[in-house]
Amino acid sequence: MFGASFVGRSADLDAVGALLVERRLVSVVGEGGVGKTRLATEAAAALREQGRQVAWADLAAARTPAGVRDAVLDALPPGPDASSLEGLLRARLPRGVLVLDNCEHVVDAAVAVVEAVDRACPDVHVLATTRERLGVPGEVVHRLQPLVLPVPGATPDEATRAPAVALLAVRIRDVLGAFRVDHTNVDSVVALARVVEGSPLGLELAAARAASLPLDELAELLPAPLRQAAGSYRGGVARHHS
């Protein structure tokens, strides 16, 4: 995502990185739009900076076990062919991290990949993002929560220290240009952050409407405008519309 800000997730990033050192299967679990893929993207970037090989398999478009297999094969580095998934994994990804992004609608097929990695590649770790845990023995879950919210009546300084408002302010600046949280808008900004319950996707959609609606009106009208925005948000993906 071009220029996307990564706000309020440093503790989650550190936690996932630490888990991937100790455990072979780490699942980032959370509701749609909470930022699972973005966290995995940052974790993958950090792993690459550490010199670890990362293969990224996006399963969002997969609908069948064959589709999942194809997504995994596309993610693997070039290398020798083999007749089985295990053989291909062993030949092309002998060590490193395999990311399985968006597993929730193909859990059984994702589990089959995890089991193949376990058998074939003892030096490979798996990072999965999913709305529900995979349920594989040895899986450790990092549950991703919405961004922390400010309390009602927060001052501008207090509000901007809350990650939900910090992200919302960044996104509004992207839309409007100059913007800061001050005494004239803090109540509306806090109301916006709270009505979408700190969901990063909700904050993105709310900020996108700031170009056409004053913040106080937007805070009163939500969540109806979010349902409209979901259909027209050009950067959105179908799995986020719900």
C-alpha positions in Angstrom: 0.0 0.0 0.0 1.6 3.3 -1.2 2.7 5.4 1.7 0.5 3.6 4.2 1.1 4.5 7.8 1.8 1.8 10.4 0.4 3.3 13.6 -0.1 1.7 17.0 1.1 -1.7 16.1 4.8 -1.7 17.3 4.0 -4.0 20.3 2.1 -6.4 18.0 5.0 -6.4 15.5 7.5 -7.2 18.2 5.3 -9.9 19.7 4.8 -11.7 16.3 8.6 -11.4 15.5 9.4 -13.0 18.9 6.9 -15.8 18.4 8.3 -16.6 15.0 11.7 -17.2 16.5 10.4 -19.7 19.0 7.4 -21.3 17.3 6.9 -22.8 13.9 3.3 -21.8 13.3 2.0 -18.4 14.3 -1.5 -17.3 13.4 -2.5 -13.7 13.5 -6.2 -13.8 14.3 -8.7 -11.0 14.2 -11.9 -9.6 12.6 -12.0 -8.3 9.1 -10.3 -5.0 8.6 -8.4 -5.1 11.8 -5.1 -5.0 10.0 -3.9 -8.6 9.9 -2.4 -8.4 6.5 -0.7 -5.1 7.2 0.9 -6.5 10.3 2.1 -9.6 8.4 3.5 -7.3 5.7 5.5 -5.4 8.3 6.6 -8.6 10.0 7.8 -10.0 6.6 9.7 -6.8 5.9 11.4 -7.1 9.3 12.3 -10.7 8.6 13.9 -9.9 5.3 15.9 -7.2 6.9 17.2 -9.8 9.2 18.3 -11.9 6.3 15.5 -14.5 6.5 13.9 -15.7 3.3 10.1 -15.0 3.2 7.6 -16.5 0.7 4.3 -14.8 0.6 1.2 -16.7 -0.5 -2.0 -14.6 -0.8 -5.0 -17.0 -0.5 -7.7 -14.3 -0.8 -8.6 -15.4 -4.4 -8.3 -19.1 -3.7 -11.5 -21.1 -3.4 -10.3 -24.7 -3.7 -7.5 -26.8 -2.4 -6.0 -26.6 -5.9 -6.2 -22.8 -5.7 -4.4 -22.8 -2.4 -1.7 -25.1 -3.7 -1.3 -22.8 -6.8 -0.9 -19.7 -4.6 1.7 -21.4 -2.5 3.6 -22.6 -5.6 3.6 -19.1 -7.0 5.0 -17.8 -3.8 8.0 -20.2 -3.7 11.4 -19.2 -5.1 12.4 -20.7 -8.5 13.9 -24.1 -8.2 13.7 -27.8 -9.1 10.4 -29.4 -9.9 8.9 -32.2 -7.8 5.8 -34.3 -8.1 4.5 -33.4 -4.6 3.9 -30.3 -2.6 6.3 -31.6 0.0 8.9 -32.2 -2.6 8.5 -28.7 -4.0 8.7 -27.1 -0.5 11.8 -29.1 0.4 13.5 -28.1 -2.8 12.6 -24.5 -3.0 12.1 -23.3 0.6 14.5 -25.3 2.8 14.5 -22.6 5.4 12.8 -19.2 6.2 9.2 -18.2 6.6 6.1 -19.0 4.6 3.3 -16.5 5.0 -0.3 -17.8 4.3 -2.4 -14.6 4.1 -6.2 -14.8 4.3 -6.8 -18.4 5.4 -10.3 -18.1 6.9 -12.3 -19.3 3.8 -9.9 -22.1 3.0 -8.9 -23.3 6.4 -8.7 -27.0 5.6 -6.5 -26.4 2.5 -4.3 -24.1 4.5 -3.9 -26.7 7.2 -2.9 -29.2 4.6 -0.1 -26.8 3.5 1.0 -26.3 7.1 1.2 -30.0 7.6 3.2 -30.4 4.4 5.7 -27.8 5.7 5.9 -29.5 9.0 6.8 -32.8 7.3 9.1 -31.5 4.6 10.8 -28.4 6.0 11.8 -28.5 9.7 13.6 -25.2 9.3 10.6 -23.3 7.9 8.2 -21.3 10.0 4.6 -20.4 9.0 2.9 -17.1 9.6 -0.8 -17.3 8.9 -3.4 -14.5 8.9 -7.0 -15.6 9.5 -10.3 -14.7 11.1 -10.3 -18.0 12.9 -7.5 -20.1 14.2 -6.3 -23.0 12.1 -6.5 -25.5 14.9 -3.2 -27.3 14.2 -1.3 -28.8 17.1 1.5 -26.5 18.0 -0.2 -23.4 16.7 0.3 -20.2 18.7 -2.3 -17.4 18.2 -1.6 -13.7 18.3 -5.0 -12.1 18.5 -5.0 -8.7 16.9 -7.3 -6.2 18.6 -8.7 -2.9 17.2 -6.6 0.2 17.8 -6.8 1.7 21.3 -9.4 4.4 21.6 -9.4 7.7 23.5 -12.0 8.2 26.3 -14.9 10.6 25.6 -14.0 14.1 26.5 -10.3 13.7 25.8 -8.3 16.8 25.2 -6.5 17.1 21.8 -3.2 15.9 23.3 -4.9 13.0 25.0 -6.8 12.1 21.9 -3.8 12.1 19.6 -1.9 9.8 21.9 -4.5 7.1 21.3 -3.5 5.0 18.2 -7.0 5.1 16.7 -7.0 8.9 16.6 -3.4 9.0 15.5 -4.2 6.9 12.5 -7.4 8.7 11.7 -5.6 12.1 11.8 -2.9 10.8 9.4 -5.6 9.6 7.0 -7.6 12.8 7.2 -4.4 14.7 6.4 -4.0 12.5 3.3 -7.5 13.6 2.2 -7.6 17.2 3.3 -4.0 18.2 3.4 -3.3 20.3 6.5 -5.2 18.9 9.5 -4.5 18.6 13.2 -6.6 17.6 16.1 -7.5 20.7 18.2 -10.2 22.0 20.5 -12.5 22.8 17.6 -12.7 19.2 16.2 -11.5 16.9 19.0 -15.0 15.8 20.0 -15.9 14.9 16.4 -12.6 13.1 15.8 -13.0 11.1 19.0 -16.6 10.2 18.1 -15.5 9.0 14.7 -12.8 6.8 16.1 -15.2 5.4 18.7 -18.1 4.7 16.4 -15.9 2.5 14.2 -14.5 0.9 17.3 -10.9 1.5 16.4 -11.0 -0.7 13.3 -8.2 0.4 11.0 -10.4 -0.2 7.9 -13.3 1.7 9.5 -10.9 4.6 10.2 -9.7 4.5 6.6 -13.3 4.7 5.3 -14.3 7.4 7.7 -11.3 9.5 6.6 -12.1 9.0 3.0 -15.5 10.7 3.5 -13.9 13.7 5.2 -13.4 15.3 1.8 -17.2 15.5 1.3 -18.6 15.8 4.8 -17.7 18.0 7.8 -16.3 15.9 10.7 -19.2 16.7 13.0 -21.8 15.6 10.4 -19.8 12.5 9.6 -19.6 11.5 13.2 -23.4 11.8 13.5 -24.2 10.0 10.3 -21.9 7.0 10.8 -22.1 4.0 10.3 -24.4 4.5 7.3 -21.7 6.3 5.2 -19.3 3.5 5.8 -21.6 1.1 4.1 -21.8 3.4 1.1 -18.0 4.0 1.1 -17.2 0.3 1.2 -18.7 -0.1 -2.3 -16.8 2.8 -3.8 -13.5 2.8 -2.0 -11.1 2.2 -4.9 -8.3 0.8 -2.7 -10.6 -1.7 -1.0 -10.9 -5.4 -1.6 -14.0 -7.6 -1.7 -13.1 -9.5 1.5 -13.3 -6.2 3.5 -16.8 -5.1 2.3 -18.4 -7.1 5.2 
